[in-house]
Amino acid sequence: MSNQTIFGIFNDEHKVLHAVEHLRSHNVNVTDVVSPYPIHGMDDALGLQKTRISICGFLFGITGTSLALLMIWYMNILDWPMDIGGKPNYAFFKNMPAFIPVTFESTVLCAAHGMVITFLLRCKILPGVEPEVVHPRVTDDHYVMQIDTRASDDLEKIKAMVMHEGAIEIR
């Protein structure tokens, strides 16, 4: 007997949340739940760790800030210094206050685009990739719980537990 994946299909979010908690308390390996919208408390029930996308967002924001400051320095000091009223302005700190909005917008632009690209790459949601749809109504009103079994697990016992928790179908 080899490893197998069982999908339990539910039609109520409270039932699937309770089923995940109950099955994990009995050492059943529930790996994922697919739902049409986020279910409050599901991350804790599945035992998922906090994501690190906020760290990526911070690093992308710092990159945007650095690029904006580099652009301001290059344009105003090195490339095309302004000579207003016979007084050249070669100090970066004197130019900085006028360009705070540009710096802020560059920070937001790089952070937002970087986080979206990172999310798409991390989740493998790229153009041309066909999604694996377990049940056709999972994006409408059904919830799918994925259970990965080991060779030593009793499949019939796990299926009976899932059905007892309120599943309408098992695949």
C-alpha positions as CSV (number, residue, x, y, z in Angstrom):
1,M,0.0,0.0,0.0
2,S,1.4,3.4,-0.9
3,N,0.7,7.0,0.0
4,Q,-2.7,8.3,-1.1
5,T,-4.6,11.6,-1.1
6,I,-8.2,11.7,0.1
7,F,-10.4,14.7,-0.7
8,G,-13.4,15.4,1.6
9,I,-16.0,17.7,0.1
10,F,-18.1,19.8,2.5
11,N,-21.0,22.2,2.0
12,D,-20.7,24.1,5.3
13,E,-17.6,26.1,6.5
14,H,-18.3,25.4,10.2
15,K,-18.3,21.6,9.5
16,V,-15.0,21.7,7.6
17,L,-13.4,23.8,10.3
18,H,-14.6,21.4,13.0
19,A,-13.5,18.4,10.9
20,V,-10.0,19.8,10.4
21,E,-9.6,20.3,14.2
22,H,-11.1,16.9,15.0
23,L,-9.0,15.0,12.4
24,R,-5.8,16.7,13.4
25,S,-6.4,15.9,17.0
26,H,-6.5,12.2,15.9
27,N,-3.2,12.6,14.1
28,V,-4.7,12.6,10.6
29,N,-2.5,14.5,8.2
30,V,-4.8,17.3,6.9
31,T,-2.6,19.3,4.5
32,D,-4.9,21.8,2.9
33,V,-8.4,23.2,2.7
34,V,-9.7,24.9,-0.5
35,S,-12.6,27.3,-0.1
36,P,-14.3,30.1,-2.1
37,Y,-13.3,32.6,0.5
38,P,-11.0,32.7,3.6
39,I,-12.4,30.9,6.7
40,H,-11.6,32.6,10.0
41,G,-9.5,30.3,12.2
42,M,-8.5,27.8,9.4
43,D,-4.8,28.8,9.5
44,D,-4.7,27.9,13.2
45,A,-6.7,24.7,12.7
46,L,-4.3,23.6,10.0
47,G,-1.2,24.6,12.0
48,L,0.1,26.9,9.3
49,Q,3.0,29.2,10.2
50,K,2.9,32.9,9.5
51,T,4.1,33.9,6.0
52,R,7.2,35.9,5.3
53,I,5.6,38.0,2.6
54,S,5.8,41.1,4.9
55,I,9.5,40.7,5.0
56,C,9.6,40.6,1.2
57,G,7.4,43.7,1.1
58,F,9.7,45.6,3.4
59,L,12.7,44.7,1.3
60,F,11.0,45.7,-1.9
61,G,9.9,49.0,-0.2
62,I,13.5,49.7,0.8
63,T,14.6,49.0,-2.8
64,G,12.0,51.5,-4.1
65,T,13.1,54.1,-1.6
66,S,16.8,53.6,-2.5
67,L,16.0,53.8,-6.2
68,A,14.0,57.0,-5.7
69,L,16.8,58.6,-3.7
70,L,19.4,57.5,-6.3
71,M,17.2,59.0,-9.1
72,I,16.8,62.3,-7.2
73,W,20.6,62.6,-6.5
74,Y,21.5,61.7,-10.1
75,M,19.0,64.1,-11.7
76,N,19.5,67.1,-9.4
77,I,23.2,66.9,-8.5
78,L,25.1,65.0,-11.1
79,D,23.2,65.1,-14.4
80,W,21.4,68.5,-14.5
81,P,22.2,70.7,-11.5
82,M,19.9,73.7,-11.1
83,D,21.4,77.2,-10.9
84,I,18.6,79.4,-9.6
85,G,19.3,83.1,-9.1
86,G,23.0,82.5,-9.4
87,K,23.0,80.2,-6.4
88,P,23.8,76.6,-7.4
89,N,22.2,73.9,-5.3
90,Y,24.7,71.0,-5.0
91,A,23.5,69.7,-1.6
92,F,21.3,66.6,-1.7
93,F,19.6,67.4,1.7
94,K,18.3,70.7,0.2
95,N,16.6,68.9,-2.7
96,M,15.1,66.1,-0.6
97,P,12.0,67.8,0.9
98,A,10.6,68.7,-2.5
99,F,10.7,65.0,-3.5
100,I,9.1,63.2,-0.6
101,P,6.0,62.4,-2.6
102,V,8.1,60.9,-5.4
103,T,10.1,58.8,-2.8
104,F,6.9,57.6,-1.2
105,E,5.2,56.6,-4.5
106,S,8.3,54.8,-5.6
107,T,8.4,52.9,-2.3
108,V,4.8,51.8,-2.7
109,L,5.2,51.0,-6.4
110,C,8.1,48.7,-5.8
111,A,6.6,47.0,-2.7
112,A,3.3,46.3,-4.3
113,H,4.6,45.0,-7.6
114,G,7.4,43.0,-5.8
115,M,4.9,41.3,-3.4
116,V,2.5,40.4,-6.2
117,I,5.2,38.9,-8.3
118,T,6.6,37.0,-5.3
119,F,3.2,35.7,-4.5
120,L,2.5,34.5,-8.0
121,L,5.9,32.8,-8.2
122,R,5.6,31.2,-4.8
123,C,2.1,29.8,-5.4
124,K,2.9,28.8,-8.9
125,I,0.0,30.8,-10.3
126,L,1.6,31.8,-13.6
127,P,0.1,32.4,-17.0
128,G,-0.4,29.1,-18.8
129,V,-0.5,26.9,-15.7
130,E,-3.6,24.8,-15.5
131,P,-5.1,24.7,-12.0
132,E,-6.0,21.4,-10.4
133,V,-9.7,21.6,-9.7
134,V,-10.8,18.8,-7.3
135,H,-14.5,19.6,-7.4
136,P,-16.3,21.9,-10.0
137,R,-18.2,23.8,-7.3
138,V,-15.3,24.5,-5.0
139,T,-15.2,28.1,-6.2
140,D,-18.9,28.6,-5.6
141,D,-20.2,27.0,-2.4
142,H,-18.2,23.9,-1.5
143,Y,-15.1,23.3,0.6
144,V,-12.5,20.7,-0.1
145,M,-10.2,19.2,2.6
146,Q,-7.1,17.4,1.4
147,I,-5.8,14.5,3.5
148,D,-2.5,12.9,2.7
149,T,-2.3,9.4,4.1
150,R,0.7,7.3,4.9
151,A,1.1,3.6,4.0
152,S,0.4,2.7,7.7
153,D,-2.9,4.6,7.9
154,D,-6.2,2.8,7.7
155,L,-8.0,4.4,4.8
156,E,-11.4,3.1,5.6
157,K,-11.2,4.5,9.2
158,I,-10.1,7.9,7.9
159,K,-12.9,8.0,5.3
160,A,-15.4,7.0,8.0
161,M,-14.2,9.8,10.2
162,V,-14.4,12.4,7.4
163,M,-18.0,11.2,6.6
164,H,-18.9,11.4,10.3
165,E,-17.7,15.0,10.4
166,G,-20.2,16.0,7.7
167,A,-18.6,15.5,4.3
168,I,-21.0,15.1,1.5
169,E,-18.6,13.3,-0.8
170,I,-15.1,11.7,-0.6
171,R,-12.8,11.3,-3.5
